[in-house]
Amino acid sequence: MKTKIIITASAILCIAVILLTSCSLNNPFAKQETSTTSTTATTLPQPDLSLWQDKYEKFLLDAINGKKTILDYELEIEECRFDVRFIDGDEIPELLISEGEFPGSKVSIFGYDGFEIRLLGSLGANGSIDYIESENKIFVTEETEEQKTFSVYSISDYKLGEVFNSTEFITEGNEKLLINGEETDKENYDTLLAQNTPGEFETAGRNMFELKSEYVLPVIEGNTDGIEAQQIESTTEEESETVDESIPNESESAADESGTEISDENAIDYTSEVLQ
């Protein structure tokens, strides 16, 4: 009899322990044991824009020493010219490299994003481009025997994008005027061309510095008083006369959207200066 009582009591005790354990596990208010394992937050590298001078210097010296190719093909370093100019309006200037010292040389524009040097794009004719400092406007005029093109570019997300284009086909029998790829009449063409032609601008490209190791740091730091800029060879007199003859001398004025009059003469003077 005593044995049965002991067995029964033991059984009841076991059931009680099981119930208590189950309740403890399901009790939302029960104290939970904290893990002693600590997690380390992943730290992502942060851009450091202050390194732009060092990055540009290494980039150019590597190119000079043949350690890397700047573009998709090998550059003839002895023919290259370079400069550093503030174009897009931020605190980091752009690096410009002309592929040659002759008319028609492209000018490639590079930027630094805090991690690496990036090719923003290549523009050019006559080994030069024009821009308004810190206003993120780049102007390119190109002319052949068949057409004359004026384009405006800006830099966005480390890429060059065309924001305006005017094209005049000057071949006899195929005279046509285009604005941003769409045909238009002369009045509208002249108005929009005048609105997008800068009154004042700076030229980058023609007066650039030879890509020599001893010039790299002074140009990057802006200490160029002792360095003679190399003049990109201009077009011949005969070519200049042809260009001048192909540009009409008009005195009509066009009003821009704000109501300010912009003379067509500015557009003509600008185009002539670029092409000379």
Secondary structure as UniProt FT lines:
FT   HELIX           2..26
FT   TURN            28..29
FT   HELIX           49..51
FT   HELIX           52..64
FT   TURN            65..66
FT   HELIX           77..79
FT   STRAND          81..85
FT   STRAND          94..98
FT   TURN            103..104
FT   STRAND          107..112
FT   STRAND          117..123
FT   TURN            126..127
FT   STRAND          128..132
FT   TURN            133..136
FT   STRAND          137..143
FT   STRAND          147..156
FT   TURN            157..158
FT   STRAND          159..169
FT   TURN            172..173
FT   STRAND          176..179
FT   TURN            180..181
FT   STRAND          182..183
FT   HELIX           186..196
FT   STRAND          202..204
FT   STRAND          207..210
FT   HELIX           213..221
FT   TURN            225..226
FT   STRAND          230..231
FT   HELIX           237..246
FT   STRAND          253..255
FT   TURN            257..258
FT   STRAND          261..263
FT   HELIX           264..275
//
